[in-house]
């Protein structure tokens, strides 16, 4: 009888260790999938933020050029006024 008990214990430990190994394997696959999903989502967020930054930069550049043109027009008016009053 003791021999049968040893065999049952060995079989039970083999089954339990196989189950634990399979469980660890499945958890590692799940973690890899989650990491890939997270990485993909992060890439989408970064691309969206880059696009927003590019749009903001473009708008600010346009505004700067508009303001520069307005300043040049104001300078022309000032020069004209100085030349008229200077004579």
Buried (B, 14 or more C-beta within 10 A) or exposed (E): EEEEEEEEEEEEEEEEEEEEEEEEEEEEEEEEEEEEEEEEEEEEEEEEEEEEEEEEEEEEEEEEEEEEEEEEEEEEEEEEEEEEEEE
